[in-house]
Structures are given as C-alpha cells and as structure tokens.
Amino acid sequence: MRKIILAAAIATSALGLAACSNEAETETDETVEAMNTDAEASMDNMGDDIEGATDATAADINAAADEAAAEAVKTTDEIGDDALSVVDSAQEAGAE
C-alpha cells in the first residue's frame, strides 16, 4: 500500500511540474512575442526619425543651394555693372 501511495505522490508531483512547465513556456512565448512587437515598433519609429532628419537635411541643402545661386547671380550682376562702369569711364576718357 505504501508503494501505491508513493507512486501516486510521484505521479501527482510529475503532473504538477509538467503543468508549471507548460505555464512557464506559455509565459515565455508571450514575453518573446511582446519583445518582438516592441522591437518592431522601435525600428519603425527609428525609420520615421531617420526619414524626418533626411528630409530636413535635404531642405536645408536646397535652401543653401538657392541662396548660393542667388548670391552668384548678384555677384555676376555686380561684375557686369562694374565692367559697364569701366567701359563708360574709358569712353569718357577717350572723348576728352
């Protein structure tokens, strides 16, 4: 009779451990899934941040290029005006 009680106790303990093991495995799987979801969300957010930074940088570069082009036109116009002044001065000097 003791053997039957001992066998029943061992079987109950084994079932208890198996149940805990399955519960722990389920919790582990859920934790891993939650971690994967968090990682994916973080990657999406980083991608959005990088895209935003890239767009801002591109806008800054375009603005700087536009400003440089406007300055170059201004400088070219100034050079043209100076050249006309020199020509006018030369013509006046030749007329005298």
C-alpha positions in Angstrom: 0.0 0.0 0.0 2.8 2.3 0.7 4.1 1.8 -2.8 0.8 2.8 -4.3 0.7 6.0 -2.2 4.3 6.7 -3.1 3.6 6.1 -6.8 0.5 8.4 -6.6 2.5 11.1 -4.9 5.3 10.9 -7.5 2.7 11.0 -10.4 1.0 14.0 -8.8 4.3 15.8 -8.4 5.3 15.0 -12.0 1.9 16.3 -13.3 2.3 19.4 -11.2 5.8 20.0 -12.6 4.6 19.4 -16.1 1.7 21.9 -15.6 4.1 24.5 -14.3 6.5 23.8 -17.2 3.7 24.4 -19.7 2.6 27.6 -18.0 6.2 28.8 -17.9 6.6 28.0 -21.5 3.4 29.9 -22.4 4.5 32.9 -20.4 8.0 32.8 -22.1 6.4 32.7 -25.5 4.1 35.6 -24.7 7.1 37.6 -23.4 9.1 36.9 -26.5 6.2 38.0 -28.7 5.8 41.2 -26.7 9.6 41.9 -27.0 9.4 41.3 -30.8 6.4 43.7 -31.1 8.3 46.3 -29.1 11.4 45.9 -31.2 9.4 46.2 -34.4 7.7 49.4 -33.1 11.1 50.8 -32.1 12.5 50.1 -35.6 9.5 51.7 -37.2 10.0 54.8 -35.0 13.7 55.0 -35.8 12.9 54.7 -39.5 10.5 57.6 -39.3 13.0 59.7 -37.3 15.7 59.0 -39.9 13.3 59.9 -42.7 12.4 63.1 -41.0 16.0 64.0 -40.4 16.9 63.2 -44.0 14.0 65.4 -45.3 15.1 68.3 -43.0 18.7 68.0 -44.2 17.6 67.9 -47.9 15.5 71.0 -47.3 18.5 72.8 -45.7 20.8 71.8 -48.6 18.2 73.1 -51.1 17.9 76.3 -49.3 21.6 76.8 -49.1 22.0 76.0 -52.8 19.2 78.5 -53.7 20.9 81.1 -51.5 24.3 80.4 -53.2 22.8 80.7 -56.6 21.1 84.0 -55.8 24.4 85.3 -54.4 26.2 84.1 -57.6 23.7 86.0 -59.8 24.1 89.1 -57.6 27.9 88.8 -57.9 27.6 88.3 -61.7 25.4 91.3 -62.0 27.8 93.4 -59.9 30.7 92.3 -62.1 28.7 93.3 -65.2 27.8 96.7 -63.7 31.5 97.2 -62.8 32.5 96.3 -66.4 30.0 98.8 -67.8 31.4 101.5 -65.5 34.9 100.8 -66.7 33.7 100.9 -70.3 31.8 104.2 -69.6 34.9 105.7 -68.0 37.1 104.6 -70.9 34.7 106.1 -73.3 34.6 109.4 -71.4 38.4 109.5 -71.2 38.6 108.9 -74.9 36.2 111.6 -75.6 38.2 114.2 -73.8 
